[in-house]
Amino acid sequence: MINERKLFAVTLVFLLSLSLYSQQSFVHGVSDKYVWPTDQKVLDKLHAWQDLKFGLIIHWGIYSVPGMVESWAITSEDWITRDTTMTYEEYKHWYWDLSKQFTPTEYDPERWAHAAKEAGMKYLVFTTKHHDGFNMFDTKYSDYSITKGPFKENPRADVTKHVFNAFRKEGFMIGAYFSKPDWHCPDYWWPHRATPDRAHNYSIEQNPERWERYKTFTYNQIEELMNNYGDIDILWLDGGWVNSERRQVFIDMPKIADMARKAQPGLIIVDRTIHGEFENYQTPEQQIPEVQLPYPWESCMTLSADWGWTPRARFKSSNLVIGKLMEIVAKGGSLLLGAGPDGKGNFPDEVYSRFEEIGKWLQKNGEAIYGTTITPYYNDGNIWFTAAKDGKKMYALYALPENDTLPATIEWRTNIPAKGSKVTLLQTGKSLRYKVNDDKVTVTLPKGLKNEPLAFAFSVK
């Protein structure tokens, strides 16, 4: 018999080290192998998405009960550390049995959506199923679901439905995160065999009928999401080791995409790290590309160190998040910021406070972020540049370094204001004194400004 209290305590210690390690491992990068969609409806939606610039990704599942890194603890890869008092099989069953404790009676998707809107976010990506196979939506193809466990009698048991509805009412684009690998499904991790890593644990060549069942299972679940949950704008597919030319593993993405777009015309499909026609935008994870990229992309980054809820988490400051948003937008991307509620359905107070602070800044300075385009000269030190699409106005965005205070003057080179142009501080709407010497602009800041990032608007030559 496993001592559950001891296991819980040891697990929390393990999770802390795992969470720090996980942020340094398996980070998805970018590639120049981008393929533009040919479907005009997809292109139109993609261009509309590119104007939004700022979104929220919510990781939530059985891993939120103890507050641990999502799914990864049940793999058996070299980088994973676990409690040595348990066998691997015991640990997997303990983890999967967390579903019996998952009763999020306090979750409030309307509050989440309102807070995200106040933060200035414009689109949502919600985790309908992570790699551990626990479904946060009502599926008839698996009993391992929020609607079939201890929460099933709750009128809001179909969590995905109510989250999508709440955010849709606030005007958000809706994205469904879905994991292509499902470690709980016996046709992916065959219980007859060991599970040495994240991949399927049997030879597809020797067991083609098993893999065909898994392909059908995946297709059927995505079909449920595409047909039973209202308008969906983005299908965000994770688990790049499934459907991989390099690994010779395929799940028939053309068939899935055809079905999904018949149900959701213009659907943006993000088959992460699988470069080609079904990766409509790329998703560098926990990093920002070094230079501008000439195709659609987003940086998905966490507000704390982890995607989901963990106890005693440390959160990035609002100024740091705003600075990253400035850099990402200046380089032509969007920021997808990650946070997650606990096992009862509550976000930490720090999440709401960061959302409020970021939102207040964007309410005054959003003109320099939303619907902007890139500029040829987009960076000078801590200053990033964006431009209005009509080319009549440019924005200089000053990213205040962590723990610094605002200087008396702000300077940048290139992107010189046109003769007679005003330089306006967006947060006040007032013109500032500035001078131009050769190719350097020096702007004098008024006294008494709050210690936060700044945005300036001006006309260019």
HELIX and SHEET records of a PDB file:
HELIX    1   1 GLU A    4  SER A   22  1                                  19    
HELIX    2   2 GLN A   40  GLN A   50  1                                  11    
HELIX    3   3 ILE A   62  SER A   64  5                                   3    
HELIX    4   4 TRP A   72  ILE A   74  5                                   3    
HELIX    5   5 TYR A   88  TRP A   96  1                                   9    
HELIX    6   6 ASP A   97  GLN A  101  5                                   5    
HELIX    7   7 PRO A  109  GLU A  118  1                                  10    
HELIX    8   8 VAL A  159  LYS A  169  1                                  11    
HELIX    9   9 PRO A  208  ASN A  228  1                                  21    
HELIX   10  10 MET A  253  ALA A  263  1                                  11    
HELIX   11  11 SER A  318  ALA A  330  1                                  13    
HELIX   12  12 ASP A  349  ASN A  365  1                                  17    
HELIX   13  13 GLY A  366  ALA A  368  5                                   3    
SHEET    1   A 7 ILE A 268  ASP A 271  0                                        
SHEET    2   A 7 ILE A 234  ASP A 238  1                                        
SHEET    3   A 7 MET A 173  SER A 179  1                                        
SHEET    4   A 7 TYR A 123  LYS A 129  1                                        
SHEET    5   A 7 PHE A  54  ILE A  58  1                                        
SHEET    6   A 7 SER A 334  ALA A 339  1                                        
SHEET    7   A 7 GLU A 298  THR A 302  1                                        
SHEET    1   B 6 ASN A 379  ASP A 380  0                                        
SHEET    2   B 6 ILE A 383  ALA A 387 -1                                        
SHEET    3   B 6 MET A 394  TYR A 398 -1                                        
SHEET    4   B 6 LEU A 454  PHE A 458 -1                                        
SHEET    5   B 6 THR A 424  LEU A 425 -1                                        
SHEET    6   B 6 LYS A 430  SER A 431 -1                                        
SHEET    1   C 3 THR A 409  ARG A 413  0                                        
SHEET    2   C 3 LYS A 440  THR A 444 -1                                        
SHEET    3   C 3 TYR A 434  ASN A 437 -1                                        
END                                                                             
